Amino acid sequence: MTSLQRCIFILLVVCLGCVAQSSPSDLSKKIERQVRSYYRIPPENNVLIGEPAPATEFPGFDALKVTVDNGDKKQELTFLVSKDRSLLIRLTKFDLTKDPFAETMSKIDLNGRPTRGAKSAKVIVVNFDDFECPFCSRLHQTLFPEILKEYGDRVTFVYKDYPLVEIHPWAMHAAVDANCLAAQNSDAYWDFADYIHGNQNEVNNEKTPAARFEQLDKITTNVAQKHSVDLTKLQACMKAQDARAVTASMKQAESVGVDSTPAMFVNGEAVNGGAVHADVVRAALDRALKEANVPVPEHAKANTGAAPSK
């Protein structure tokens, strides 16, 4: 090989090396632009493109993972990219050996929570609630008494806490007070929930945060006096404001995809968010009852008086 040939050969190797190094970068940029555009990812969120690896189940394609990082949470998406790098396909695999609704319910701890309706029913409604949320109040007034009257003999209703503390400054205090009641008397808990969701303005109208907390404690005490509640223990519980149970409930909510309230699940199946219409709730409950081989209640021909959608 002549000196000239040797130089040309070396130059080709270097050029090929540059191409090999730049191609993945070009591919990553193309994929990132497509992902950002399709999913409308904000500029401040990072999009990390993984390395392509052979997809044995899909000849002609490589698999790669894309991670969307907003600083607090990371979401991982799997894509297929064609060998010629001209086509990107979102890959979603479903494991048919698992029940996604049952998995959702397994992540929600109902131990010790107050219940309404049937005891140990085959259909369980779990609602993640915020006492300061106006949409929660609308849904609450649809569930109780309207839906409870129809389904209370065959469905169990459970509330879990998800106070939106960033926008609802007294919601956490209310949740802790409610749990102080629940620790002693389930009926007292539900009376408190009914009252607060029907009279949020009694708290909102107070001028200062301290006055709102004081009003919440006053309402809690008034409810407690109607039931067999040890007031000394209750006062100590309210004063301590131990929020650990509430924060644990919030983590469970986030583990099943909750990020707003109200967020309702029927046997693990999410119902459209917000203060959904009563007929939407009925449809979800009827389907769950049929799947559980439980008779569906008869409905009046015209169903009104439900909360509007969020």
ChimeraX attribute file (.defattr): number of C-alpha atoms within 10 A of each C-alpha:
attribute: neighborCount
match mode: 1-to-1
recipient: residues
	/A:1	7
	/A:2	7
	/A:3	8
	/A:4	8
	/A:5	10
	/A:6	11
	/A:7	12
	/A:8	12
	/A:9	13
	/A:10	11
	/A:11	12
	/A:12	12
	/A:13	12
	/A:14	12
	/A:15	12
	/A:16	12
	/A:17	11
	/A:18	11
	/A:19	11
	/A:20	11
	/A:21	11
	/A:22	12
	/A:23	12
	/A:24	15
	/A:25	12
	/A:26	11
	/A:27	16
	/A:28	19
	/A:29	13
	/A:30	14
	/A:31	21
	/A:32	18
	/A:33	13
	/A:34	13
	/A:35	18
	/A:36	16
	/A:37	11
	/A:38	9
	/A:39	8
	/A:40	9
	/A:41	17
	/A:42	11
	/A:43	9
	/A:44	9
	/A:45	13
	/A:46	16
	/A:47	23
	/A:48	15
	/A:49	19
	/A:50	14
	/A:51	12
	/A:52	19
	/A:53	13
	/A:54	15
	/A:55	15
	/A:56	10
	/A:57	9
	/A:58	11
	/A:59	10
	/A:60	13
	/A:61	22
	/A:62	21
	/A:63	23
	/A:64	20
	/A:65	18
	/A:66	19
	/A:67	15
	/A:68	19
	/A:69	16
	/A:70	15
	/A:71	9
	/A:72	5
	/A:73	7
	/A:74	13
	/A:75	10
	/A:76	11
	/A:77	15
	/A:78	15
	/A:79	18
	/A:80	22
	/A:81	23
	/A:82	18
	/A:83	14
	/A:84	9
	/A:85	14
	/A:86	9
	/A:87	11
	/A:88	18
	/A:89	12
	/A:90	14
	/A:91	13
	/A:92	8
	/A:93	7
	/A:94	7
	/A:95	7
	/A:96	7
	/A:97	6
	/A:98	9
	/A:99	10
	/A:100	14
	/A:101	14
	/A:102	12
	/A:103	12
	/A:104	19
	/A:105	18
	/A:106	13
	/A:107	14
	/A:108	18
	/A:109	12
	/A:110	15
	/A:111	6
	/A:112	9
	/A:113	15
	/A:114	19
	/A:115	20
	/A:116	18
	/A:117	18
	/A:118	17
	/A:119	14
	/A:120	11
	/A:121	17
	/A:122	16
	/A:123	24
	/A:124	24
	/A:125	23
	/A:126	23
	/A:127	24
	/A:128	23
	/A:129	27
	/A:130	29
	/A:131	29
	/A:132	25
	/A:133	19
	/A:134	17
	/A:135	23
	/A:136	23
	/A:137	25
	/A:138	22
	/A:139	28
	/A:140	23
	/A:141	20
	/A:142	21
	/A:143	19
	/A:144	15
	/A:145	12
	/A:146	15
	/A:147	19
	/A:148	18
	/A:149	11
	/A:150	17
	/A:151	22
	/A:152	18
	/A:153	14
	/A:154	21
	/A:155	25
	/A:156	21
	/A:157	23
	/A:158	19
	/A:159	19
	/A:160	24
	/A:161	28
	/A:162	29
	/A:163	28
	/A:164	20
	/A:165	13
	/A:166	7
	/A:167	10
	/A:168	13
	/A:169	15
	/A:170	21
	/A:171	23
	/A:172	22
	/A:173	23
	/A:174	27
	/A:175	24
	/A:176	22
	/A:177	28
	/A:178	25
	/A:179	26
	/A:180	24
	/A:181	29
	/A:182	19
	/A:183	16
	/A:184	17
	/A:185	17
	/A:186	19
	/A:187	19
	/A:188	26
	/A:189	24
	/A:190	20
	/A:191	18
	/A:192	25
	/A:193	22
	/A:194	17
	/A:195	15
	/A:196	21
	/A:197	22
	/A:198	15
	/A:199	12
	/A:200	16
	/A:201	11
	/A:202	13
	/A:203	20
	/A:204	15
	/A:205	11
	/A:206	14
	/A:207	9
	/A:208	11
	/A:209	13
	/A:210	11
	/A:211	14
	/A:212	20
	/A:213	20
	/A:214	15
	/A:215	17
	/A:216	24
	/A:217	20
	/A:218	12
	/A:219	18
	/A:220	26
	/A:221	19
	/A:222	13
	/A:223	19
	/A:224	23
	/A:225	12
	/A:226	11
	/A:227	15
	/A:228	11
	/A:229	19
	/A:230	13
	/A:231	13
	/A:232	8
	/A:233	13
	/A:234	21
	/A:235	15
	/A:236	11
	/A:237	17
	/A:238	22
	/A:239	12
	/A:240	11
	/A:241	16
	/A:242	15
	/A:243	15
	/A:244	10
	/A:245	13
	/A:246	19
	/A:247	15
	/A:248	14
	/A:249	20
	/A:250	19
	/A:251	16
	/A:252	21
	/A:253	22
	/A:254	12
	/A:255	13
	/A:256	17
	/A:257	12
	/A:258	18
	/A:259	15
	/A:260	17
	/A:261	23
	/A:262	29
	/A:263	25
	/A:264	26
	/A:265	23
	/A:266	23
	/A:267	20
	/A:268	23
	/A:269	17
	/A:270	19
	/A:271	19
	/A:272	17
	/A:273	17
	/A:274	20
	/A:275	24
	/A:276	23
	/A:277	20
	/A:278	21
	/A:279	14
	/A:280	14
	/A:281	21
	/A:282	17
	/A:283	12
	/A:284	18
	/A:285	25
	/A:286	18
	/A:287	15
	/A:288	21
	/A:289	23
	/A:290	12
	/A:291	12
	/A:292	13
	/A:293	10
	/A:294	16
	/A:295	11
	/A:296	16
	/A:297	14
	/A:298	8
	/A:299	9
	/A:300	7
	/A:301	6
	/A:302	6
	/A:303	10
	/A:304	10
	/A:305	11
	/A:306	20
	/A:307	20
	/A:308	14
	/A:309	15
	/A:310	14
